[in-house]
Amino acid sequence: MLITKNNSGEVVGWRETYVSKDESVDVSVHGTVSTITTRDRNTGKVDVKTFFGKPLLPSDISGSKK
């Protein structure tokens, strides 16, 4: 996980990449904008979803139950 900080040292975002045999998923969160990019490693097809509002947490996409 890469953490993005501003000049004051406050965390303003993060980026994480998940890779499996069939696909790779890149999650980028900066402020209140979250982008999830999914790439099918077999076909090369790319799907991008962008969310505005409450930032995603790593636990929101890791499959953990709340």
mmJSON file of the N, C-alpha and C atoms, coordinates in Angstrom:
{"data_MODEL":{"atom_site":{
"group_PDB":["ATOM","ATOM","ATOM","ATOM","ATOM","ATOM","ATOM","ATOM","ATOM","ATOM","ATOM","ATOM","ATOM","ATOM","ATOM","ATOM","ATOM","ATOM","ATOM","ATOM","ATOM","ATOM","ATOM","ATOM","ATOM","ATOM","ATOM","ATOM","ATOM","ATOM","ATOM","ATOM","ATOM","ATOM","ATOM","ATOM","ATOM","ATOM","ATOM","ATOM","ATOM","ATOM","ATOM","ATOM","ATOM","ATOM","ATOM","ATOM","ATOM","ATOM","ATOM","ATOM","ATOM","ATOM","ATOM","ATOM","ATOM","ATOM","ATOM","ATOM","ATOM","ATOM","ATOM","ATOM","ATOM","ATOM","ATOM","ATOM","ATOM","ATOM","ATOM","ATOM","ATOM","ATOM","ATOM","ATOM","ATOM","ATOM","ATOM","ATOM","ATOM","ATOM","ATOM","ATOM","ATOM","ATOM","ATOM","ATOM","ATOM","ATOM","ATOM","ATOM","ATOM","ATOM","ATOM","ATOM","ATOM","ATOM","ATOM","ATOM","ATOM","ATOM","ATOM","ATOM","ATOM","ATOM","ATOM","ATOM","ATOM","ATOM","ATOM","ATOM","ATOM","ATOM","ATOM","ATOM","ATOM","ATOM","ATOM","ATOM","ATOM","ATOM","ATOM","ATOM","ATOM","ATOM","ATOM","ATOM","ATOM","ATOM","ATOM","ATOM","ATOM","ATOM","ATOM","ATOM","ATOM","ATOM","ATOM","ATOM","ATOM","ATOM","ATOM","ATOM","ATOM","ATOM","ATOM","ATOM","ATOM","ATOM","ATOM","ATOM","ATOM","ATOM","ATOM","ATOM","ATOM","ATOM","ATOM","ATOM","ATOM","ATOM","ATOM","ATOM","ATOM","ATOM","ATOM","ATOM","ATOM","ATOM","ATOM","ATOM","ATOM","ATOM","ATOM","ATOM","ATOM","ATOM","ATOM","ATOM","ATOM","ATOM","ATOM","ATOM","ATOM","ATOM","ATOM","ATOM","ATOM","ATOM","ATOM","ATOM","ATOM","ATOM","ATOM","ATOM","ATOM","ATOM"],
"id":[1,2,3,4,5,6,7,8,9,10,11,12,13,14,15,16,17,18,19,20,21,22,23,24,25,26,27,28,29,30,31,32,33,34,35,36,37,38,39,40,41,42,43,44,45,46,47,48,49,50,51,52,53,54,55,56,57,58,59,60,61,62,63,64,65,66,67,68,69,70,71,72,73,74,75,76,77,78,79,80,81,82,83,84,85,86,87,88,89,90,91,92,93,94,95,96,97,98,99,100,101,102,103,104,105,106,107,108,109,110,111,112,113,114,115,116,117,118,119,120,121,122,123,124,125,126,127,128,129,130,131,132,133,134,135,136,137,138,139,140,141,142,143,144,145,146,147,148,149,150,151,152,153,154,155,156,157,158,159,160,161,162,163,164,165,166,167,168,169,170,171,172,173,174,175,176,177,178,179,180,181,182,183,184,185,186,187,188,189,190,191,192,193,194,195,196,197,198],
"type_symbol":["N","C","C","N","C","C","N","C","C","N","C","C","N","C","C","N","C","C","N","C","C","N","C","C","N","C","C","N","C","C","N","C","C","N","C","C","N","C","C","N","C","C","N","C","C","N","C","C","N","C","C","N","C","C","N","C","C","N","C","C","N","C","C","N","C","C","N","C","C","N","C","C","N","C","C","N","C","C","N","C","C","N","C","C","N","C","C","N","C","C","N","C","C","N","C","C","N","C","C","N","C","C","N","C","C","N","C","C","N","C","C","N","C","C","N","C","C","N","C","C","N","C","C","N","C","C","N","C","C","N","C","C","N","C","C","N","C","C","N","C","C","N","C","C","N","C","C","N","C","C","N","C","C","N","C","C","N","C","C","N","C","C","N","C","C","N","C","C","N","C","C","N","C","C","N","C","C","N","C","C","N","C","C","N","C","C","N","C","C","N","C","C","N","C","C","N","C","C"],
"label_atom_id":["N","CA","C","N","CA","C","N","CA","C","N","CA","C","N","CA","C","N","CA","C","N","CA","C","N","CA","C","N","CA","C","N","CA","C","N","CA","C","N","CA","C","N","CA","C","N","CA","C","N","CA","C","N","CA","C","N","CA","C","N","CA","C","N","CA","C","N","CA","C","N","CA","C","N","CA","C","N","CA","C","N","CA","C","N","CA","C","N","CA","C","N","CA","C","N","CA","C","N","CA","C","N","CA","C","N","CA","C","N","CA","C","N","CA","C","N","CA","C","N","CA","C","N","CA","C","N","CA","C","N","CA","C","N","CA","C","N","CA","C","N","CA","C","N","CA","C","N","CA","C","N","CA","C","N","CA","C","N","CA","C","N","CA","C","N","CA","C","N","CA","C","N","CA","C","N","CA","C","N","CA","C","N","CA","C","N","CA","C","N","CA","C","N","CA","C","N","CA","C","N","CA","C","N","CA","C","N","CA","C","N","CA","C","N","CA","C","N","CA","C","N","CA","C","N","CA","C","N","CA","C"],
"label_alt_id":[null,null,null,null,null,null,null,null,null,null,null,null,null,null,null,null,null,null,null,null,null,null,null,null,null,null,null,null,null,null,null,null,null,null,null,null,null,null,null,null,null,null,null,null,null,null,null,null,null,null,null,null,null,null,null,null,null,null,null,null,null,null,null,null,null,null,null,null,null,null,null,null,null,null,null,null,null,null,null,null,null,null,null,null,null,null,null,null,null,null,null,null,null,null,null,null,null,null,null,null,null,null,null,null,null,null,null,null,null,null,null,null,null,null,null,null,null,null,null,null,null,null,null,null,null,null,null,null,null,null,null,null,null,null,null,null,null,null,null,null,null,null,null,null,null,null,null,null,null,null,null,null,null,null,null,null,null,null,null,null,null,null,null,null,null,null,null,null,null,null,null,null,null,null,null,null,null,null,null,null,null,null,null,null,null,null,null,null,null,null,null,null,null,null,null,null,null,null],
"label_comp_id":["MET","MET","MET","LEU","LEU","LEU","ILE","ILE","ILE","THR","THR","THR","LYS","LYS","LYS","ASN","ASN","ASN","ASN","ASN","ASN","SER","SER","SER","GLY","GLY","GLY","GLU","GLU","GLU","VAL","VAL","VAL","VAL","VAL","VAL","GLY","GLY","GLY","TRP","TRP","TRP","ARG","ARG","ARG","GLU","GLU","GLU","THR","THR","THR","TYR","TYR","TYR","VAL","VAL","VAL","SER","SER","SER","LYS","LYS","LYS","ASP","ASP","ASP","GLU","GLU","GLU","SER","SER","SER","VAL","VAL","VAL","ASP","ASP","ASP","VAL","VAL","VAL","SER","SER","SER","VAL","VAL","VAL","HIS","HIS","HIS","GLY","GLY","GLY","THR","THR","THR","VAL","VAL","VAL","SER","SER","SER","THR","THR","THR","ILE","ILE","ILE","THR","THR","THR","THR","THR","THR","ARG","ARG","ARG","ASP","ASP","ASP","ARG","ARG","ARG","ASN","ASN","ASN","THR","THR","THR","GLY","GLY","GLY","LYS","LYS","LYS","VAL","VAL","VAL","ASP","ASP","ASP","VAL","VAL","VAL","LYS","LYS","LYS","THR","THR","THR","PHE","PHE","PHE","PHE","PHE","PHE","GLY","GLY","GLY","LYS","LYS","LYS","PRO","PRO","PRO","LEU","LEU","LEU","LEU","LEU","LEU","PRO","PRO","PRO","SER","SER","SER","ASP","ASP","ASP","ILE","ILE","ILE","SER","SER","SER","GLY","GLY","GLY","SER","SER","SER","LYS","LYS","LYS","LYS","LYS","LYS"],
"label_asym_id":["A","A","A","A","A","A","A","A","A","A","A","A","A","A","A","A","A","A","A","A","A","A","A","A","A","A","A","A","A","A","A","A","A","A","A","A","A","A","A","A","A","A","A","A","A","A","A","A","A","A","A","A","A","A","A","A","A","A","A","A","A","A","A","A","A","A","A","A","A","A","A","A","A","A","A","A","A","A","A","A","A","A","A","A","A","A","A","A","A","A","A","A","A","A","A","A","A","A","A","A","A","A","A","A","A","A","A","A","A","A","A","A","A","A","A","A","A","A","A","A","A","A","A","A","A","A","A","A","A","A","A","A","A","A","A","A","A","A","A","A","A","A","A","A","A","A","A","A","A","A","A","A","A","A","A","A","A","A","A","A","A","A","A","A","A","A","A","A","A","A","A","A","A","A","A","A","A","A","A","A","A","A","A","A","A","A","A","A","A","A","A","A","A","A","A","A","A","A"],
"label_entity_id":["1","1","1","1","1","1","1","1","1","1","1","1","1","1","1","1","1","1","1","1","1","1","1","1","1","1","1","1","1","1","1","1","1","1","1","1","1","1","1","1","1","1","1","1","1","1","1","1","1","1","1","1","1","1","1","1","1","1","1","1","1","1","1","1","1","1","1","1","1","1","1","1","1","1","1","1","1","1","1","1","1","1","1","1","1","1","1","1","1","1","1","1","1","1","1","1","1","1","1","1","1","1","1","1","1","1","1","1","1","1","1","1","1","1","1","1","1","1","1","1","1","1","1","1","1","1","1","1","1","1","1","1","1","1","1","1","1","1","1","1","1","1","1","1","1","1","1","1","1","1","1","1","1","1","1","1","1","1","1","1","1","1","1","1","1","1","1","1","1","1","1","1","1","1","1","1","1","1","1","1","1","1","1","1","1","1","1","1","1","1","1","1","1","1","1","1","1","1"],
"label_seq_id":[1,1,1,2,2,2,3,3,3,4,4,4,5,5,5,6,6,6,7,7,7,8,8,8,9,9,9,10,10,10,11,11,11,12,12,12,13,13,13,14,14,14,15,15,15,16,16,16,17,17,17,18,18,18,19,19,19,20,20,20,21,21,21,22,22,22,23,23,23,24,24,24,25,25,25,26,26,26,27,27,27,28,28,28,29,29,29,30,30,30,31,31,31,32,32,32,33,33,33,34,34,34,35,35,35,36,36,36,37,37,37,38,38,38,39,39,39,40,40,40,41,41,41,42,42,42,43,43,43,44,44,44,45,45,45,46,46,46,47,47,47,48,48,48,49,49,49,50,50,50,51,51,51,52,52,52,53,53,53,54,54,54,55,55,55,56,56,56,57,57,57,58,58,58,59,59,59,60,60,60,61,61,61,62,62,62,63,63,63,64,64,64,65,65,65,66,66,66],
"pdbx_PDB_ins_code":[null,null,null,null,null,null,null,null,null,null,null,null,null,null,null,null,null,null,null,null,null,null,null,null,null,null,null,null,null,null,null,null,null,null,null,null,null,null,null,null,null,null,null,null,null,null,null,null,null,null,null,null,null,null,null,null,null,null,null,null,null,null,null,null,null,null,null,null,null,null,null,null,null,null,null,null,null,null,null,null,null,null,null,null,null,null,null,null,null,null,null,null,null,null,null,null,null,null,null,null,null,null,null,null,null,null,null,null,null,null,null,null,null,null,null,null,null,null,null,null,null,null,null,null,null,null,null,null,null,null,null,null,null,null,null,null,null,null,null,null,null,null,null,null,null,null,null,null,null,null,null,null,null,null,null,null,null,null,null,null,null,null,null,null,null,null,null,null,null,null,null,null,null,null,null,null,null,null,null,null,null,null,null,null,null,null,null,null,null,null,null,null,null,null,null,null,null,null],
"Cartn_x":[0.843,0.0,0.891,0.563,1.252,0.376,0.941,0.226,0.642,-0.339,-0.062,-0.264,0.743,0.659,0.841,0.258,0.461,1.727,2.02,3.251,3.278,2.118,2.05,2.188,2.295,2.422,1.099,-0.03,-1.344,-1.638,-2.232,-2.59,-3.761,-3.594,-4.655,-5.145,-4.518,-4.959,-4.086,-4.485,-3.72,-3.989,-3.104,-3.239,-2.802,-3.563,-3.276,-3.566,-2.762,-2.966,-3.093,-4.116,-4.366,-4.245,-3.557,-3.333,-3.695,-4.451,-4.746,-4.355,-4.601,-4.259,-5.028,-6.29,-7.148,-7.337,-7.101,-7.328,-6.436,-6.304,-5.609,-6.555,-6.52,-7.403,-6.539,-6.726,-6.012,-7.028,-6.806,-7.694,-6.915,-7.47,-6.828,-7.827,-7.445,-8.312,-7.54,-8.088,-7.479,-8.588,-8.563,-9.629,-10.942,-11.92,-13.242,-13.487,-12.435,-12.572,-11.891,-12.651,-12.127,-12.272,-11.213,-11.243,-10.807,-11.613,-11.284,-11.142,-9.953,-9.676,-9.445,-10.234,-10.115,-9.679,-8.645,-8.152,-8.173,-8.866,-8.885,-7.565,-6.776,-5.439,-5.469,-6.599,-6.703,-7.105,-8.088,-8.611,-8.066,-7.529,-7.054,-8.143,-9.384,-10.503,-10.314,-10.544,-10.369,-11.71,-12.038,-13.255,-12.855,-13.318,-12.976,-14.25,-14.262,-15.386,-14.847,-15.511,-15.098,-16.246,-15.931,-16.917,-16.546,-17.551,-17.354,-18.098,-17.534,-18.169,-17.25,-17.82,-17.037,-15.936,-14.684,-13.599,-13.708,-13.296,-13.263,-12.122,-12.33,-11.276,-10.803,-9.597,-9.142,-10.085,-10.722,-11.627,-12.915,-13.24,-14.451,-14.346,-13.147,-12.995,-12.3,-11.889,-11.127,-12.012,-13.34,-14.237,-14.558,-14.111,-14.407,-15.856,-16.419,-17.801,-17.852,-18.897,-19.053,-20.133],
"Cartn_y":[-1.168,0.0,1.234,2.163,3.447,4.487,5.234,6.269,7.63,8.496,9.845,10.821,11.679,12.674,14.063,15.063,16.447,17.002,18.277,18.88,18.914,18.812,18.802,17.396,16.399,15.027,14.321,14.97,14.344,13.42,12.28,11.332,11.899,11.98,12.485,11.431,10.268,9.216,7.983,6.97,5.733,5.026,4.083,3.306,1.883,0.935,-0.48,-1.245,-2.254,-3.103,-4.548,-5.209,-6.623,-7.383,-8.525,-9.286,-10.744,-11.314,-12.746,-13.33,-14.593,-15.251,-14.641,-14.254,-13.803,-12.298,-11.549,-10.116,-9.355,-8.066,-7.175,-6.022,-5.578,-4.517,-3.455,-2.223,-1.093,-0.187,0.109,0.975,2.224,3.384,4.656,5.549,6.068,6.946,8.217,9.354,10.652,11.598,11.987,12.845,12.11,12.656,12.025,11.375,11.155,10.51,9.141,8.094,6.733,6.162,5.556,4.961,3.51,2.615,1.193,0.804,0.323,-0.099,-1.601,-2.323,-3.771,-4.128,-4.948,-5.376,-6.884,-7.411,-8.844,-9.192,-10.03,-10.332,-11.237,-11.906,-12.78,-12.009,-11.105,-10.383,-8.965,-8.418,-7.042,-6.02,-6.469,-5.555,-4.818,-3.498,-2.658,-2.045,-2.076,-1.466,-0.49,0.758,1.787,2.312,2.361,2.92,3.997,5.147,6.266,6.615,6.799,7.128,8.461,9.294,10.583,10.566,11.149,11.183,10.587,9.79,9.171,8.288,8.498,7.686,6.229,5.344,3.92,3.622,2.647,2.136,0.813,0.388,-0.905,-2.047,-1.988,-3.06,-3.066,-1.971,-1.923,-2.798,-3.099,-3.879,-5.207,-5.499,-6.719,-7.934,-7.756,-8.878,-9.136,-8.273,-8.478,-8.145,-8.842,-8.618,-7.557,-6.723,-5.67,-6.026],
"Cartn_z":[0.0,0.0,0.0,-0.866,-0.912,-0.229,0.676,1.405,0.854,0.576,0.098,1.246,1.492,2.559,1.975,2.634,2.202,2.851,2.641,3.18,4.701,5.348,6.812,7.384,6.515,6.974,7.215,6.879,7.062,5.884,6.161,5.108,4.308,2.982,2.118,1.129,1.104,0.2,0.298,-0.476,-0.53,-1.844,-2.185,-3.413,-3.132,-3.651,-3.418,-4.704,-5.0,-6.17,-5.72,-6.247,-5.956,-7.269,-7.256,-8.478,-8.236,-9.176,-9.146,-10.509,-10.682,-11.935,-13.109,-12.884,-13.974,-14.081,-13.003,-13.075,-12.104,-12.374,-11.452,-11.129,-9.876,-9.407,-8.743,-9.174,-8.599,-7.922,-6.651,-5.889,-5.512,-5.853,-5.567,-4.85,-3.683,-2.899,-2.587,-2.993,-2.717,-2.3,-1.041,-0.52,-0.553,-1.252,-1.327,-2.683,-3.471,-4.775,-4.718,-5.015,-5.022,-6.434,-6.952,-8.281,-8.175,-8.765,-8.813,-10.271,-10.64,-12.011,-12.007,-12.801,-12.905,-14.317,-14.421,-15.735,-15.808,-16.818,-17.076,-17.736,-17.114,-17.616,-18.845,-19.111,-20.273,-21.526,-21.386,-22.544,-22.657,-21.573,-21.573,-21.333,-21.157,-20.933,-19.604,-19.633,-18.451,-18.077,-16.784,-16.262,-15.16,-15.262,-14.289,-13.647,-12.326,-11.584,-10.654,-10.654,-9.807,-8.877,-7.603,-6.584,-5.949,-5.71,-5.057,-3.73,-2.716,-1.402,-0.366,0.525,1.598,0.998,1.409,0.853,1.279,0.383,0.691,1.652,2.482,3.346,2.767,3.062,2.55,2.916,4.079,4.492,3.679,2.977,2.154,0.912,0.471,-0.757,-0.529,0.688,0.927,1.173,1.111,1.318,2.775,3.666,5.084,5.381,6.325,6.708,7.787,7.737,8.738,9.724],
"occupancy":[1.0,1.0,1.0,1.0,1.0,1.0,1.0,1.0,1.0,1.0,1.0,1.0,1.0,1.0,1.0,1.0,1.0,1.0,1.0,1.0,1.0,1.0,1.0,1.0,1.0,1.0,1.0,1.0,1.0,1.0,1.0,1.0,1.0,1.0,1.0,1.0,1.0,1.0,1.0,1.0,1.0,1.0,1.0,1.0,1.0,1.0,1.0,1.0,1.0,1.0,1.0,1.0,1.0,1.0,1.0,1.0,1.0,1.0,1.0,1.0,1.0,1.0,1.0,1.0,1.0,1.0,1.0,1.0,1.0,1.0,1.0,1.0,1.0,1.0,1.0,1.0,1.0,1.0,1.0,1.0,1.0,1.0,1.0,1.0,1.0,1.0,1.0,1.0,1.0,1.0,1.0,1.0,1.0,1.0,1.0,1.0,1.0,1.0,1.0,1.0,1.0,1.0,1.0,1.0,1.0,1.0,1.0,1.0,1.0,1.0,1.0,1.0,1.0,1.0,1.0,1.0,1.0,1.0,1.0,1.0,1.0,1.0,1.0,1.0,1.0,1.0,1.0,1.0,1.0,1.0,1.0,1.0,1.0,1.0,1.0,1.0,1.0,1.0,1.0,1.0,1.0,1.0,1.0,1.0,1.0,1.0,1.0,1.0,1.0,1.0,1.0,1.0,1.0,1.0,1.0,1.0,1.0,1.0,1.0,1.0,1.0,1.0,1.0,1.0,1.0,1.0,1.0,1.0,1.0,1.0,1.0,1.0,1.0,1.0,1.0,1.0,1.0,1.0,1.0,1.0,1.0,1.0,1.0,1.0,1.0,1.0,1.0,1.0,1.0,1.0,1.0,1.0,1.0,1.0,1.0,1.0,1.0,1.0],
"B_iso_or_equiv":[0.0,0.0,0.0,0.0,0.0,0.0,0.0,0.0,0.0,0.0,0.0,0.0,0.0,0.0,0.0,0.0,0.0,0.0,0.0,0.0,0.0,0.0,0.0,0.0,0.0,0.0,0.0,0.0,0.0,0.0,0.0,0.0,0.0,0.0,0.0,0.0,0.0,0.0,0.0,0.0,0.0,0.0,0.0,0.0,0.0,0.0,0.0,0.0,0.0,0.0,0.0,0.0,0.0,0.0,0.0,0.0,0.0,0.0,0.0,0.0,0.0,0.0,0.0,0.0,0.0,0.0,0.0,0.0,0.0,0.0,0.0,0.0,0.0,0.0,0.0,0.0,0.0,0.0,0.0,0.0,0.0,0.0,0.0,0.0,0.0,0.0,0.0,0.0,0.0,0.0,0.0,0.0,0.0,0.0,0.0,0.0,0.0,0.0,0.0,0.0,0.0,0.0,0.0,0.0,0.0,0.0,0.0,0.0,0.0,0.0,0.0,0.0,0.0,0.0,0.0,0.0,0.0,0.0,0.0,0.0,0.0,0.0,0.0,0.0,0.0,0.0,0.0,0.0,0.0,0.0,0.0,0.0,0.0,0.0,0.0,0.0,0.0,0.0,0.0,0.0,0.0,0.0,0.0,0.0,0.0,0.0,0.0,0.0,0.0,0.0,0.0,0.0,0.0,0.0,0.0,0.0,0.0,0.0,0.0,0.0,0.0,0.0,0.0,0.0,0.0,0.0,0.0,0.0,0.0,0.0,0.0,0.0,0.0,0.0,0.0,0.0,0.0,0.0,0.0,0.0,0.0,0.0,0.0,0.0,0.0,0.0,0.0,0.0,0.0,0.0,0.0,0.0,0.0,0.0,0.0,0.0,0.0,0.0],
"pdbx_formal_charge":[null,null,null,null,null,null,null,null,null,null,null,null,null,null,null,null,null,null,null,null,null,null,null,null,null,null,null,null,null,null,null,null,null,null,null,null,null,null,null,null,null,null,null,null,null,null,null,null,null,null,null,null,null,null,null,null,null,null,null,null,null,null,null,null,null,null,null,null,null,null,null,null,null,null,null,null,null,null,null,null,null,null,null,null,null,null,null,null,null,null,null,null,null,null,null,null,null,null,null,null,null,null,null,null,null,null,null,null,null,null,null,null,null,null,null,null,null,null,null,null,null,null,null,null,null,null,null,null,null,null,null,null,null,null,null,null,null,null,null,null,null,null,null,null,null,null,null,null,null,null,null,null,null,null,null,null,null,null,null,null,null,null,null,null,null,null,null,null,null,null,null,null,null,null,null,null,null,null,null,null,null,null,null,null,null,null,null,null,null,null,null,null,null,null,null,null,null,null],
"auth_seq_id":[1,1,1,2,2,2,3,3,3,4,4,4,5,5,5,6,6,6,7,7,7,8,8,8,9,9,9,10,10,10,11,11,11,12,12,12,13,13,13,14,14,14,15,15,15,16,16,16,17,17,17,18,18,18,19,19,19,20,20,20,21,21,21,22,22,22,23,23,23,24,24,24,25,25,25,26,26,26,27,27,27,28,28,28,29,29,29,30,30,30,31,31,31,32,32,32,33,33,33,34,34,34,35,35,35,36,36,36,37,37,37,38,38,38,39,39,39,40,40,40,41,41,41,42,42,42,43,43,43,44,44,44,45,45,45,46,46,46,47,47,47,48,48,48,49,49,49,50,50,50,51,51,51,52,52,52,53,53,53,54,54,54,55,55,55,56,56,56,57,57,57,58,58,58,59,59,59,60,60,60,61,61,61,62,62,62,63,63,63,64,64,64,65,65,65,66,66,66],
"auth_comp_id":["MET","MET","MET","LEU","LEU","LEU","ILE","ILE","ILE","THR","THR","THR","LYS","LYS","LYS","ASN","ASN","ASN","ASN","ASN","ASN","SER","SER","SER","GLY","GLY","GLY","GLU","GLU","GLU","VAL","VAL","VAL","VAL","VAL","VAL","GLY","GLY","GLY","TRP","TRP","TRP","ARG","ARG","ARG","GLU","GLU","GLU","THR","THR","THR","TYR","TYR","TYR","VAL","VAL","VAL","SER","SER","SER","LYS","LYS","LYS","ASP","ASP","ASP","GLU","GLU","GLU","SER","SER","SER","VAL","VAL","VAL","ASP","ASP","ASP","VAL","VAL","VAL","SER","SER","SER","VAL","VAL","VAL","HIS","HIS","HIS","GLY","GLY","GLY","THR","THR","THR","VAL","VAL","VAL","SER","SER","SER","THR","THR","THR","ILE","ILE","ILE","THR","THR","THR","THR","THR","THR","ARG","ARG","ARG","ASP","ASP","ASP","ARG","ARG","ARG","ASN","ASN","ASN","THR","THR","THR","GLY","GLY","GLY","LYS","LYS","LYS","VAL","VAL","VAL","ASP","ASP","ASP","VAL","VAL","VAL","LYS","LYS","LYS","THR","THR","THR","PHE","PHE","PHE","PHE","PHE","PHE","GLY","GLY","GLY","LYS","LYS","LYS","PRO","PRO","PRO","LEU","LEU","LEU","LEU","LEU","LEU","PRO","PRO","PRO","SER","SER","SER","ASP","ASP","ASP","ILE","ILE","ILE","SER","SER","SER","GLY","GLY","GLY","SER","SER","SER","LYS","LYS","LYS","LYS","LYS","LYS"],
"auth_asym_id":["A","A","A","A","A","A","A","A","A","A","A","A","A","A","A","A","A","A","A","A","A","A","A","A","A","A","A","A","A","A","A","A","A","A","A","A","A","A","A","A","A","A","A","A","A","A","A","A","A","A","A","A","A","A","A","A","A","A","A","A","A","A","A","A","A","A","A","A","A","A","A","A","A","A","A","A","A","A","A","A","A","A","A","A","A","A","A","A","A","A","A","A","A","A","A","A","A","A","A","A","A","A","A","A","A","A","A","A","A","A","A","A","A","A","A","A","A","A","A","A","A","A","A","A","A","A","A","A","A","A","A","A","A","A","A","A","A","A","A","A","A","A","A","A","A","A","A","A","A","A","A","A","A","A","A","A","A","A","A","A","A","A","A","A","A","A","A","A","A","A","A","A","A","A","A","A","A","A","A","A","A","A","A","A","A","A","A","A","A","A","A","A","A","A","A","A","A","A"],
"auth_atom_id":["N","CA","C","N","CA","C","N","CA","C","N","CA","C","N","CA","C","N","CA","C","N","CA","C","N","CA","C","N","CA","C","N","CA","C","N","CA","C","N","CA","C","N","CA","C","N","CA","C","N","CA","C","N","CA","C","N","CA","C","N","CA","C","N","CA","C","N","CA","C","N","CA","C","N","CA","C","N","CA","C","N","CA","C","N","CA","C","N","CA","C","N","CA","C","N","CA","C","N","CA","C","N","CA","C","N","CA","C","N","CA","C","N","CA","C","N","CA","C","N","CA","C","N","CA","C","N","CA","C","N","CA","C","N","CA","C","N","CA","C","N","CA","C","N","CA","C","N","CA","C","N","CA","C","N","CA","C","N","CA","C","N","CA","C","N","CA","C","N","CA","C","N","CA","C","N","CA","C","N","CA","C","N","CA","C","N","CA","C","N","CA","C","N","CA","C","N","CA","C","N","CA","C","N","CA","C","N","CA","C","N","CA","C","N","CA","C","N","CA","C","N","CA","C","N","CA","C","N","CA","C"],
"pdbx_PDB_model_num":[1,1,1,1,1,1,1,1,1,1,1,1,1,1,1,1,1,1,1,1,1,1,1,1,1,1,1,1,1,1,1,1,1,1,1,1,1,1,1,1,1,1,1,1,1,1,1,1,1,1,1,1,1,1,1,1,1,1,1,1,1,1,1,1,1,1,1,1,1,1,1,1,1,1,1,1,1,1,1,1,1,1,1,1,1,1,1,1,1,1,1,1,1,1,1,1,1,1,1,1,1,1,1,1,1,1,1,1,1,1,1,1,1,1,1,1,1,1,1,1,1,1,1,1,1,1,1,1,1,1,1,1,1,1,1,1,1,1,1,1,1,1,1,1,1,1,1,1,1,1,1,1,1,1,1,1,1,1,1,1,1,1,1,1,1,1,1,1,1,1,1,1,1,1,1,1,1,1,1,1,1,1,1,1,1,1,1,1,1,1,1,1,1,1,1,1,1,1]
}}}
